[in-house]
Amino acid sequence: MNVLINKFKEVILSVLPITIIVLILNFTIAPIEISLILRFIAGAILIIIGLSIFLFGADIGISPLGSLMGSSLTKSKKLWHIIIFGFILGFLVTIAEPDLQILAGQVSAVTSGMISKIGILVAVSIGVGILLVAGLMRVIYNISLSMLLTLLYGVILVLALFSSPSFLGIAFDASGATTGAMTVPFILALGLGISSAKGGKSLEEDSFGLVGIASTGPILAVLLMSILSKSDKLTGNLPSSHLIEDSILLPFLIEFPKMLLEVAIALLPIVIIFILFQILVFKLSKKRFKRILKGMFYTFIGLVLFLTGVNAGFMEAGSAIGYVVAALEHNWIIVPIGFVLGFTVIFAEPAVHVLNEQIEDVTSGHISKKVILYTLCIGVAFAVALSMLRILVPGIKLWHYLLPGFAISIIMSHYMPKIFVGIAFDSGGVASGPMTATFILAFAQGAAEAIEGANVLNDAFGVIALVALTPLIAIQILGMIYKRKASIRD
């Protein structure tokens, strides 16, 4: 119980900043409907309760399960076991990821069904499954993380040249949305389990990087989808229902059963796989078996409450405030507002806390989770600010940011301490979780809808991509600082 109370205190401090900022905007320059702001407050309360329960459940359920599976796959020493089970795990966990479900639904709605929700879900899940296997192979066969990432992003660059610009933002946003509250704890623990079973001097380095590799799968899959579908130009607008809803309780009553179903679908494959592994491989004691199941139940309850609060309370408020601020005479103010929102939203991302805990545990406190957290905050703050600038100035294209950004991060990866390379590329995935995929994307969509000359599909989508990019550079700069300090001490 003390652990849960501590999680609750930690989450209150995490969610409070963005809640205060939105309330300040509402009572000053960006007033919105009273029903929206009341729903936003109710959503914040649900997010605090849900995130606390989720983090507690992830600690005792999802993370231990991932470690056990990673360890078992490595010990089997049968390549076909790793390939088949690695792909199945990656596919099942991804296709049911709530963040991806949300993004796929948004893409389908904005494009009036021209890009189907099921098409995005299947393509992205296949991509993650294949790249998760590639990540597992890297650890087992000691393949350089920097070299593998260089190869993968080289292929992405080539595919991007032949795909539709409209798909570029969707592809990179899908990558960010894939690594959400459900997927990240599992993949992180899977990587830790495999590296622990393998052992050796590279344990710390091998524990990270799997999320970063897996997150390239959605980009490759959606870009291939664009080339094969031969869809040249797509446009989209924000559906009017996203902007106004008078009722306070109705959205929560609508969202709650939806989230119950979505999270149940998300967890069911993992529960089934766990039971199968328990019968055939794990053979855990009754006490440990029940503890992991209890952790999964807490994860289920926490995610349902969290996502209900986000979808029913935060998204509508995000769209409305983005629209009102962008419609102001001096709408340039949206850039510094984006910076502040980007800085604070990371505090409320569930997967960020999971990653930070693992970093501190694996490095025995040598790399502080607070240092990683604030480095991520700064990186994401710049990402959201640059996204707002891109919406204001339609001449700035998404690739103007992504091409040099990924080029710099890949070049840096060859010179940074290897553990920071893994942490950096994992951080890019975890930073773009449910809060970014909902509140920040909704804020960007509202802004794009208000600004003349901007297009919701081409200009709003891509914000998740930038949120996933900037931590790659920010964390590796941190690695450079650690490296320099270590050389001075030596």
C-alpha positions, 0 to 999 in steps of 0.5 A: 500500500505504501508503494501505491501511495508513493506512486500517487504522490509522484503522479500528482506532482507529474500531472499538476503542472500541465493542468495548471497551465491549461487553467491559466490559458483558459482564464487569460488568453484562451477561454473555452467552453465551461463544460470543456474546462470542467471535463478537463479537470475531471479528466485530470483527476482520472489521469492521476488515479489511473496513472498511479494504479497503472505504474504500480501494476506495471512494476509487479506485473508487466515488467516481471513478465517481460523479463521472464519471457526475455530470459526464457527465449534466450535460454531456449537457444533455438533461433526459430523460437526467438523469431516466431515468439518474438514476432507474435509478441510484437504483433499482439502487443502492438495491434492492441496498443491503446495509443495506436488505436487512438492515432489510427482512429484519428487518421481515419477520421481526418482522412474521411476513411481514405486511410482505414483504421484496420489498415494502419493497425495491421501494417504497423503491428507487422512492422513492430513484430519484424523489427522486434525480432531484429532487435532480439537478434542484435542482443544475442549476436552482439550486433552494433546498435549504432550500425543497425540504426544507421542501416534502418534509418538509411532504408527509411530515408530511401523509402521516404523519397518515394512515398507521399508527403501526406504519409510522412507525418503519419508514419513517424507519428505511428512510430511514436504512438506504437511505443505507448503505455502498454508496449513500452514496459513489456518491450523494456522488460523483454530486452532486460530479460534477454540481456540478463540471461546473456550476461557479460560485460555489455549487460547495461548496454544491451538492456536498452535499444530494443524500443528504439529498434522496434519503433522503426517498424511502424515507419517502414511499414507505413511508408511501404503502405504509401508506396504500394497504395500509390496515394499521391495527395491526401488532405484532411480537416478536423471533424467538428465534433472534436471541437464542441460538446456541451455535456460534462458527464456524457463523454466519460460515460461514452469513453469508459466502456470503449476503454474497458474493451480496448484495454481488455483486448490489449491485455488479453493476448499477454495474459494468454501468453503468460498462462501458456508460458507458465504451463510450458516454461516458467512453472512459477510458484503459486505466490509469484504467479498470482502476484503477476496476475494481480499486477496485470489486473492493476495495469488494466484498471489503471489504463482504463481510468487513465485513457478515459480521462485523457480521451474524455477530458484532455483531447477536447480541451486540447483541440479547443485551446489550440484553436482559440490560441491560433485564432488570436491576432498575435498567434505567434504566442502559440510557439512559446505556449507549445514549448511550455506544454511540451516541457510539462507533458512529459511528466505525465507520460506513464512509459517515461516513468517506467524507463527512468526506473529501469535506467536507475536500476540497471545503472545502480543509480549512476544515471539519475532518473531525474537527470534523464527526465529533465533532459527529456522535458527540454527535448520535447519542449523544443519539439512541440515549439518547432511543431507550432512554428511549422503550423504557423509557417506552412512553407516549413515542411516536416522533412526539414526537421526530420532529415537533419534531426535523424542524420545528426542523431545517427552520426552522434550514435557512433561517438557516444557511450553505447548505453546512452545510445540505447537510452536515447533511442528508447527515450524517443519512443517513450516520450511520445506516449498517450499524453502526446498522442492525445493532448498535444496532437489534439492541440496541434490539430486545433491550431492547424484548423484555425490557421489559414493555409494550414492543413490538419493532415499535413501540418498537425500530424508530425508533432508526435514524430518530432517529440520522438526525435528530439530526445535522441539528440538531447539524451546523447548530448547528456551522454557527451557530458557524462563522457567528458566528466568521466574523462576529467575524473580519470 
